[in-house]
Structures are given as C-alpha cells and as structure tokens.
Amino acid sequence: MKKKTAKQLKITLIRSLSGHLAPQKATAAALGLHKTNRSVVHADTPVIRGMINKIRHLVAVEEKA
C-alpha cells in the first residue's frame, strides 16, 4: 500500500512582530516564527490554516508537495 503524504506549507515571516498585538505575536511564536525572513514547514491542516489566517498580513505561504 502507498502511504499518502500530507501537503506541506512553507510559512515565512515577512513583517516584524514589533508593534502588533500580543495574540498575533503568540500565534507567530506557536508557529515557530521568531525572526523576520525565517521560514518553517508545517503540515497543511485546518489548525495551521487558521493560525495563518490570524496573521496573514505578517506571513507569506507557499505550498510544497
């Protein structure tokens, strides 16, 4: 049997967190984003998509196969 792999999302913090609300900073930290222009890779799940939606003005998202 073939194992189905989930899609991956590459999330890059493109804007600084300074001057933004504490919940937005906490969401970025929960995603593993601490410094500008750093990227993390997460599985494409509804939870991760919701977190991205909360800080969509601070991040860039790319889909990886």
PyMOL Python script that loads the backbone (N, CA, C, O; Angstrom):
from pymol import cmd

cmd.read_pdbstr("""\
ATOM      1  N   MET A   1       0.826  -1.185   0.000  1.00  0.00           N
ATOM      2  CA  MET A   1       0.000   0.000   0.000  1.00  0.00           C
ATOM      3  C   MET A   1       0.869   1.246   0.000  1.00  0.00           C
ATOM      4  O   MET A   1       1.924   1.301   0.631  1.00  0.00           O
ATOM      5  N   LYS A   2       0.395   2.229  -0.719  1.00  0.00           N
ATOM      6  CA  LYS A   2       1.085   3.501  -0.742  1.00  0.00           C
ATOM      7  C   LYS A   2       0.646   4.344   0.443  1.00  0.00           C
ATOM      8  O   LYS A   2      -0.542   4.424   0.757  1.00  0.00           O
ATOM      9  N   LYS A   3       1.605   4.966   1.090  1.00  0.00           N
ATOM     10  CA  LYS A   3       1.278   5.841   2.202  1.00  0.00           C
ATOM     11  C   LYS A   3       1.028   7.240   1.650  1.00  0.00           C
ATOM     12  O   LYS A   3       1.869   7.792   0.940  1.00  0.00           O
ATOM     13  N   LYS A   4      -0.119   7.806   1.974  1.00  0.00           N
ATOM     14  CA  LYS A   4      -0.461   9.132   1.480  1.00  0.00           C
ATOM     15  C   LYS A   4       0.223  10.183   2.351  1.00  0.00           C
ATOM     16  O   LYS A   4       0.087  10.170   3.574  1.00  0.00           O
ATOM     17  N   THR A   5       0.953  11.085   1.717  1.00  0.00           N
ATOM     18  CA  THR A   5       1.645  12.133   2.456  1.00  0.00           C
ATOM     19  C   THR A   5       0.826  13.421   2.403  1.00  0.00           C
ATOM     20  O   THR A   5       0.246  13.766   1.374  1.00  0.00           O
ATOM     21  N   ALA A   6       0.794  14.103   3.509  1.00  0.00           N
ATOM     22  CA  ALA A   6       0.059  15.360   3.578  1.00  0.00           C
ATOM     23  C   ALA A   6       0.849  16.463   2.893  1.00  0.00           C
ATOM     24  O   ALA A   6       2.079  16.434   2.847  1.00  0.00           O
ATOM     25  N   LYS A   7       0.120  17.434   2.364  1.00  0.00           N
ATOM     26  CA  LYS A   7       0.788  18.588   1.771  1.00  0.00           C
ATOM     27  C   LYS A   7       1.489  19.367   2.869  1.00  0.00           C
ATOM     28  O   LYS A   7       1.070  19.366   4.026  1.00  0.00           O
ATOM     29  N   GLN A   8       2.542  20.016   2.487  1.00  0.00           N
ATOM     30  CA  GLN A   8       3.317  20.819   3.424  1.00  0.00           C
ATOM     31  C   GLN A   8       3.168  22.292   3.061  1.00  0.00           C
ATOM     32  O   GLN A   8       2.993  22.636   1.892  1.00  0.00           O
ATOM     33  N   LEU A   9       3.240  23.154   4.065  1.00  0.00           N
ATOM     34  CA  LEU A   9       3.204  24.595   3.859  1.00  0.00           C
ATOM     35  C   LEU A   9       4.501  25.200   4.364  1.00  0.00           C
ATOM     36  O   LEU A   9       4.921  24.930   5.489  1.00  0.00           O
ATOM     37  N   LYS A  10       5.131  26.010   3.543  1.00  0.00           N
ATOM     38  CA  LYS A  10       6.312  26.756   3.963  1.00  0.00           C
ATOM     39  C   LYS A  10       5.830  28.150   4.339  1.00  0.00           C
ATOM     40  O   LYS A  10       5.318  28.886   3.495  1.00  0.00           O
ATOM     41  N   ILE A  11       5.995  28.512   5.610  1.00  0.00           N
ATOM     42  CA  ILE A  11       5.499  29.782   6.136  1.00  0.00           C
ATOM     43  C   ILE A  11       6.696  30.658   6.469  1.00  0.00           C
ATOM     44  O   ILE A  11       7.582  30.248   7.219  1.00  0.00           O
ATOM     45  N   THR A  12       6.724  31.869   5.911  1.00  0.00           N
ATOM     46  CA  THR A  12       7.823  32.802   6.118  1.00  0.00           C
ATOM     47  C   THR A  12       7.293  34.070   6.768  1.00  0.00           C
ATOM     48  O   THR A  12       6.309  34.645   6.302  1.00  0.00           O
ATOM     49  N   LEU A  13       7.938  34.506   7.839  1.00  0.00           N
ATOM     50  CA  LEU A  13       7.578  35.757   8.498  1.00  0.00           C
ATOM     51  C   LEU A  13       8.200  36.905   7.700  1.00  0.00           C
ATOM     52  O   LEU A  13       9.423  37.039   7.649  1.00  0.00           O
ATOM     53  N   ILE A  14       7.353  37.731   7.079  1.00  0.00           N
ATOM     54  CA  ILE A  14       7.870  38.795   6.212  1.00  0.00           C
ATOM     55  C   ILE A  14       7.760  40.177   6.849  1.00  0.00           C
ATOM     56  O   ILE A  14       8.377  41.123   6.360  1.00  0.00           O
ATOM     57  N   ARG A  15       7.001  40.313   7.912  1.00  0.00           N
ATOM     58  CA  ARG A  15       6.868  41.588   8.606  1.00  0.00           C
ATOM     59  C   ARG A  15       7.279  41.401  10.058  1.00  0.00           C
ATOM     60  O   ARG A  15       7.140  40.311  10.615  1.00  0.00           O
ATOM     61  N   SER A  16       7.778  42.454  10.661  1.00  0.00           N
ATOM     62  CA  SER A  16       8.204  42.415  12.046  1.00  0.00           C
ATOM     63  C   SER A  16       7.004  42.277  12.982  1.00  0.00           C
ATOM     64  O   SER A  16       5.905  42.737  12.672  1.00  0.00           O
ATOM     65  N   LEU A  17       7.228  41.649  14.109  1.00  0.00           N
ATOM     66  CA  LEU A  17       6.170  41.480  15.100  1.00  0.00           C
ATOM     67  C   LEU A  17       6.061  42.672  16.041  1.00  0.00           C
ATOM     68  O   LEU A  17       5.069  42.803  16.759  1.00  0.00           O
ATOM     69  N   SER A  18       7.060  43.537  16.047  1.00  0.00           N
ATOM     70  CA  SER A  18       7.008  44.678  16.960  1.00  0.00           C
ATOM     71  C   SER A  18       5.869  45.615  16.555  1.00  0.00           C
ATOM     72  O   SER A  18       5.666  45.897  15.374  1.00  0.00           O
ATOM     73  N   GLY A  19       5.149  46.077  17.539  1.00  0.00           N
ATOM     74  CA  GLY A  19       4.030  46.966  17.288  1.00  0.00           C
ATOM     75  C   GLY A  19       2.719  46.258  17.016  1.00  0.00           C
ATOM     76  O   GLY A  19       1.704  46.914  16.784  1.00  0.00           O
ATOM     77  N   HIS A  20       2.717  44.928  17.037  1.00  0.00           N
ATOM     78  CA  HIS A  20       1.491  44.174  16.813  1.00  0.00           C
ATOM     79  C   HIS A  20       0.948  43.649  18.137  1.00  0.00           C
ATOM     80  O   HIS A  20       1.649  43.636  19.149  1.00  0.00           O
ATOM     81  N   LEU A  21      -0.288  43.225  18.114  1.00  0.00           N
ATOM     82  CA  LEU A  21      -0.963  42.773  19.319  1.00  0.00           C
ATOM     83  C   LEU A  21      -0.359  41.482  19.864  1.00  0.00           C
ATOM     84  O   LEU A  21       0.196  40.675  19.118  1.00  0.00           O
ATOM     85  N   ALA A  22      -0.477  41.305  21.166  1.00  0.00           N
ATOM     86  CA  ALA A  22       0.083  40.132  21.839  1.00  0.00           C
ATOM     87  C   ALA A  22      -0.464  38.810  21.285  1.00  0.00           C
ATOM     88  O   ALA A  22       0.314  37.870  21.122  1.00  0.00           O
ATOM     89  N   PRO A  23      -1.776  38.692  20.986  1.00  0.00           N
ATOM     90  CA  PRO A  23      -2.255  37.426  20.408  1.00  0.00           C
ATOM     91  C   PRO A  23      -1.617  37.099  19.059  1.00  0.00           C
ATOM     92  O   PRO A  23      -1.410  35.927  18.742  1.00  0.00           O
ATOM     93  N   GLN A  24      -1.304  38.121  18.261  1.00  0.00           N
ATOM     94  CA  GLN A  24      -0.646  37.888  16.979  1.00  0.00           C
ATOM     95  C   GLN A  24       0.787  37.439  17.189  1.00  0.00           C
ATOM     96  O   GLN A  24       1.273  36.563  16.474  1.00  0.00           O
ATOM     97  N   LYS A  25       1.465  38.024  18.156  1.00  0.00           N
ATOM     98  CA  LYS A  25       2.827  37.598  18.478  1.00  0.00           C
ATOM     99  C   LYS A  25       2.824  36.161  18.986  1.00  0.00           C
ATOM    100  O   LYS A  25       3.710  35.379  18.642  1.00  0.00           O
ATOM    101  N   ALA A  26       1.836  35.809  19.801  1.00  0.00           N
ATOM    102  CA  ALA A  26       1.739  34.455  20.344  1.00  0.00           C
ATOM    103  C   ALA A  26       1.461  33.442  19.237  1.00  0.00           C
ATOM    104  O   ALA A  26       1.992  32.331  19.266  1.00  0.00           O
ATOM    105  N   THR A  27       0.645  33.810  18.275  1.00  0.00           N
ATOM    106  CA  THR A  27       0.343  32.913  17.156  1.00  0.00           C
ATOM    107  C   THR A  27       1.591  32.667  16.321  1.00  0.00           C
ATOM    108  O   THR A  27       1.860  31.535  15.921  1.00  0.00           O
ATOM    109  N   ALA A  28       2.351  33.719  16.057  1.00  0.00           N
ATOM    110  CA  ALA A  28       3.594  33.569  15.293  1.00  0.00           C
ATOM    111  C   ALA A  28       4.573  32.674  16.055  1.00  0.00           C
ATOM    112  O   ALA A  28       5.223  31.816  15.458  1.00  0.00           O
ATOM    113  N   ALA A  29       4.680  32.869  17.359  1.00  0.00           N
ATOM    114  CA  ALA A  29       5.581  32.050  18.165  1.00  0.00           C
ATOM    115  C   ALA A  29       5.127  30.589  18.178  1.00  0.00           C
ATOM    116  O   ALA A  29       5.958  29.681  18.144  1.00  0.00           O
ATOM    117  N   ALA A  30       3.830  30.365  18.227  1.00  0.00           N
ATOM    118  CA  ALA A  30       3.308  28.992  18.216  1.00  0.00           C
ATOM    119  C   ALA A  30       3.610  28.298  16.888  1.00  0.00           C
ATOM    120  O   ALA A  30       3.775  27.079  16.844  1.00  0.00           O
ATOM    121  N   LEU A  31       3.682  29.067  15.819  1.00  0.00           N
ATOM    122  CA  LEU A  31       4.048  28.501  14.522  1.00  0.00           C
ATOM    123  C   LEU A  31       5.553  28.279  14.403  1.00  0.00           C
ATOM    124  O   LEU A  31       6.014  27.593  13.490  1.00  0.00           O
ATOM    125  N   GLY A  32       6.320  28.863  15.334  1.00  0.00           N
ATOM    126  CA  GLY A  32       7.770  28.713  15.294  1.00  0.00           C
ATOM    127  C   GLY A  32       8.461  29.857  14.583  1.00  0.00           C
ATOM    128  O   GLY A  32       9.625  29.743  14.198  1.00  0.00           O
ATOM    129  N   LEU A  33       7.748  30.962  14.408  1.00  0.00           N
ATOM    130  CA  LEU A  33       8.304  32.123  13.723  1.00  0.00           C
ATOM    131  C   LEU A  33       8.733  33.152  14.760  1.00  0.00           C
ATOM    132  O   LEU A  33       7.902  33.702  15.483  1.00  0.00           O
ATOM    133  N   HIS A  34      10.033  33.406  14.827  1.00  0.00           N
ATOM    134  CA  HIS A  34      10.547  34.324  15.834  1.00  0.00           C
ATOM    135  C   HIS A  34      11.284  35.509  15.227  1.00  0.00           C
ATOM    136  O   HIS A  34      11.313  36.584  15.826  1.00  0.00           O
ATOM    137  N   LYS A  35      11.880  35.338  14.055  1.00  0.00           N
ATOM    138  CA  LYS A  35      12.640  36.407  13.413  1.00  0.00           C
ATOM    139  C   LYS A  35      12.135  36.622  11.989  1.00  0.00           C
ATOM    140  O   LYS A  35      11.657  35.695  11.334  1.00  0.00           O
ATOM    141  N   THR A  36      12.252  37.853  11.532  1.00  0.00           N
ATOM    142  CA  THR A  36      11.835  38.206  10.182  1.00  0.00           C
ATOM    143  C   THR A  36      12.674  37.442   9.151  1.00  0.00           C
ATOM    144  O   THR A  36      13.866  37.210   9.351  1.00  0.00           O
ATOM    145  N   ASN A  37      12.033  37.063   8.059  1.00  0.00           N
ATOM    146  CA  ASN A  37      12.635  36.325   6.936  1.00  0.00           C
ATOM    147  C   ASN A  37      13.073  34.914   7.298  1.00  0.00           C
ATOM    148  O   ASN A  37      13.896  34.328   6.595  1.00  0.00           O
ATOM    149  N   ARG A  38      12.545  34.364   8.365  1.00  0.00           N
ATOM    150  CA  ARG A  38      12.790  32.960   8.713  1.00  0.00           C
ATOM    151  C   ARG A  38      11.567  32.145   8.306  1.00  0.00           C
ATOM    152  O   ARG A  38      10.440  32.638   8.340  1.00  0.00           O
ATOM    153  N   SER A  39      11.800  30.905   7.923  1.00  0.00           N
ATOM    154  CA  SER A  39      10.722  30.047   7.443  1.00  0.00           C
ATOM    155  C   SER A  39      10.614  28.785   8.269  1.00  0.00           C
ATOM    156  O   SER A  39      11.594  28.314   8.847  1.00  0.00           O
ATOM    157  N   VAL A  40       9.412  28.245   8.316  1.00  0.00           N
ATOM    158  CA  VAL A  40       9.155  26.955   8.945  1.00  0.00           C
ATOM    159  C   VAL A  40       8.255  26.163   7.999  1.00  0.00           C
ATOM    160  O   VAL A  40       7.570  26.738   7.153  1.00  0.00           O
ATOM    161  N   VAL A  41       8.264  24.859   8.148  1.00  0.00           N
ATOM    162  CA  VAL A  41       7.421  23.986   7.335  1.00  0.00           C
ATOM    163  C   VAL A  41       6.482  23.230   8.264  1.00  0.00           C
ATOM    164  O   VAL A  41       6.912  22.615   9.240  1.00  0.00           O
ATOM    165  N   HIS A  42       5.193  23.285   7.947  1.00  0.00           N
ATOM    166  CA  HIS A  42       4.173  22.590   8.723  1.00  0.00           C
ATOM    167  C   HIS A  42       3.275  21.811   7.772  1.00  0.00           C
ATOM    168  O   HIS A  42       3.188  22.129   6.586  1.00  0.00           O
ATOM    169  N   ALA A  43       2.613  20.796   8.296  1.00  0.00           N
ATOM    170  CA  ALA A  43       1.615  20.058   7.519  1.00  0.00           C
ATOM    171  C   ALA A  43       0.413  20.963   7.273  1.00  0.00           C
ATOM    172  O   ALA A  43       0.093  21.821   8.096  1.00  0.00           O
ATOM    173  N   ASP A  44      -0.240  20.769   6.151  1.00  0.00           N
ATOM    174  CA  ASP A  44      -1.407  21.569   5.793  1.00  0.00           C
ATOM    175  C   ASP A  44      -2.632  21.003   6.504  1.00  0.00           C
ATOM    176  O   ASP A  44      -3.293  20.095   5.999  1.00  0.00           O
ATOM    177  N   THR A  45      -2.924  21.550   7.678  1.00  0.00           N
ATOM    178  CA  THR A  45      -4.079  21.116   8.462  1.00  0.00           C
ATOM    179  C   THR A  45      -4.975  22.319   8.717  1.00  0.00           C
ATOM    180  O   THR A  45      -4.525  23.458   8.592  1.00  0.00           O
ATOM    181  N   PRO A  46      -6.240  22.086   9.074  1.00  0.00           N
ATOM    182  CA  PRO A  46      -7.138  23.208   9.369  1.00  0.00           C
ATOM    183  C   PRO A  46      -6.646  24.075  10.532  1.00  0.00           C
ATOM    184  O   PRO A  46      -6.872  25.285  10.533  1.00  0.00           O
ATOM    185  N   VAL A  47      -5.989  23.484  11.502  1.00  0.00           N
ATOM    186  CA  VAL A  47      -5.469  24.243  12.636  1.00  0.00           C
ATOM    187  C   VAL A  47      -4.388  25.220  12.186  1.00  0.00           C
ATOM    188  O   VAL A  47      -4.410  26.394  12.554  1.00  0.00           O
ATOM    189  N   ILE A  48      -3.447  24.730  11.389  1.00  0.00           N
ATOM    190  CA  ILE A  48      -2.367  25.579  10.885  1.00  0.00           C
ATOM    191  C   ILE A  48      -2.934  26.657   9.969  1.00  0.00           C
ATOM    192  O   ILE A  48      -2.505  27.809  10.028  1.00  0.00           O
ATOM    193  N   ARG A  49      -3.895  26.295   9.123  1.00  0.00           N
ATOM    194  CA  ARG A  49      -4.521  27.282   8.229  1.00  0.00           C
ATOM    195  C   ARG A  49      -5.204  28.393   9.036  1.00  0.00           C
ATOM    196  O   ARG A  49      -5.148  29.561   8.651  1.00  0.00           O
ATOM    197  N   GLY A  50      -5.840  28.037  10.139  1.00  0.00           N
ATOM    198  CA  GLY A  50      -6.481  29.038  10.993  1.00  0.00           C
ATOM    199  C   GLY A  50      -5.471  29.971  11.624  1.00  0.00           C
ATOM    200  O   GLY A  50      -5.714  31.173  11.730  1.00  0.00           O
ATOM    201  N   MET A  51      -4.327  29.423  12.048  1.00  0.00           N
ATOM    202  CA  MET A  51      -3.276  30.257  12.629  1.00  0.00           C
ATOM    203  C   MET A  51      -2.704  31.209  11.583  1.00  0.00           C
ATOM    204  O   MET A  51      -2.442  32.377  11.871  1.00  0.00           O
ATOM    205  N   ILE A  52      -2.513  30.699  10.369  1.00  0.00           N
ATOM    206  CA  ILE A  52      -2.016  31.543   9.281  1.00  0.00           C
ATOM    207  C   ILE A  52      -3.016  32.657   8.992  1.00  0.00           C
ATOM    208  O   ILE A  52      -2.624  33.799   8.750  1.00  0.00           O
ATOM    209  N   ASN A  53      -4.293  32.332   9.018  1.00  0.00           N
ATOM    210  CA  ASN A  53      -5.327  33.327   8.739  1.00  0.00           C
ATOM    211  C   ASN A  53      -5.292  34.472   9.748  1.00  0.00           C
ATOM    212  O   ASN A  53      -5.565  35.617   9.386  1.00  0.00           O
ATOM    213  N   LYS A  54      -4.964  34.185  10.997  1.00  0.00           N
ATOM    214  CA  LYS A  54      -4.901  35.217  12.034  1.00  0.00           C
ATOM    215  C   LYS A  54      -3.767  36.208  11.802  1.00  0.00           C
ATOM    216  O   LYS A  54      -3.867  37.374  12.184  1.00  0.00           O
ATOM    217  N   ILE A  55      -2.681  35.741  11.171  1.00  0.00           N
ATOM    218  CA  ILE A  55      -1.536  36.627  10.951  1.00  0.00           C
ATOM    219  C   ILE A  55      -1.179  36.709   9.466  1.00  0.00           C
ATOM    220  O   ILE A  55      -0.009  36.840   9.108  1.00  0.00           O
ATOM    221  N   ARG A  56      -2.182  36.632   8.620  1.00  0.00           N
ATOM    222  CA  ARG A  56      -1.945  36.596   7.171  1.00  0.00           C
ATOM    223  C   ARG A  56      -1.255  37.846   6.651  1.00  0.00           C
ATOM    224  O   ARG A  56      -0.612  37.795   5.603  1.00  0.00           O
ATOM    225  N   HIS A  57      -1.368  38.970   7.356  1.00  0.00           N
ATOM    226  CA  HIS A  57      -0.711  40.207   6.927  1.00  0.00           C
ATOM    227  C   HIS A  57       0.775  40.233   7.308  1.00  0.00           C
ATOM    228  O   HIS A  57       1.495  41.151   6.917  1.00  0.00           O
ATOM    229  N   LEU A  58       1.233  39.244   8.059  1.00  0.00           N
ATOM    230  CA  LEU A  58       2.628  39.191   8.506  1.00  0.00           C
ATOM    231  C   LEU A  58       3.438  38.099   7.824  1.00  0.00           C
ATOM    232  O   LEU A  58       4.666  38.101   7.912  1.00  0.00           O
ATOM    233  N   VAL A  59       2.777  37.167   7.147  1.00  0.00           N
ATOM    234  CA  VAL A  59       3.463  35.991   6.625  1.00  0.00           C
ATOM    235  C   VAL A  59       3.227  35.807   5.126  1.00  0.00           C
ATOM    236  O   VAL A  59       2.285  36.350   4.547  1.00  0.00           O
ATOM    237  N   ALA A  60       4.115  35.024   4.523  1.00  0.00           N
ATOM    238  CA  ALA A  60       3.948  34.553   3.148  1.00  0.00           C
ATOM    239  C   ALA A  60       3.893  33.027   3.213  1.00  0.00           C
ATOM    240  O   ALA A  60       4.656  32.410   3.957  1.00  0.00           O
ATOM    241  N   VAL A  61       3.008  32.427   2.450  1.00  0.00           N
ATOM    242  CA  VAL A  61       2.793  30.979   2.496  1.00  0.00           C
ATOM    243  C   VAL A  61       2.986  30.384   1.113  1.00  0.00           C
ATOM    244  O   VAL A  61       2.454  30.885   0.122  1.00  0.00           O
ATOM    245  N   GLU A  62       3.767  29.291   1.063  1.00  0.00           N
ATOM    246  CA  GLU A  62       3.969  28.540  -0.175  1.00  0.00           C
ATOM    247  C   GLU A  62       3.576  27.091   0.076  1.00  0.00           C
ATOM    248  O   GLU A  62       3.853  26.545   1.144  1.00  0.00           O
ATOM    249  N   GLU A  63       2.934  26.472  -0.898  1.00  0.00           N
ATOM    250  CA  GLU A  63       2.600  25.049  -0.794  1.00  0.00           C
ATOM    251  C   GLU A  63       3.754  24.220  -1.322  1.00  0.00           C
ATOM    252  O   GLU A  63       4.323  24.521  -2.371  1.00  0.00           O
ATOM    253  N   LYS A  64       4.093  23.172  -0.586  1.00  0.00           N
ATOM    254  CA  LYS A  64       5.126  22.233  -1.018  1.00  0.00           C
ATOM    255  C   LYS A  64       4.468  20.884  -1.217  1.00  0.00           C
ATOM    256  O   LYS A  64       3.567  20.512  -0.465  1.00  0.00           O
ATOM    257  N   ALA A  65       4.908  20.157  -2.213  1.00  0.00           N
ATOM    258  CA  ALA A  65       4.335  18.845  -2.495  1.00  0.00           C
ATOM    259  C   ALA A  65       4.862  17.786  -1.571  1.00  0.00           C
ATOM    260  O   ALA A  65       4.475  16.623  -1.681  1.00  0.00           O
TER     261      ALA A  65
END
""", "prot")
cmd.dss("prot")
cmd.show_as("cartoon", "prot")
cmd.util.cbc("prot")
cmd.orient("prot")
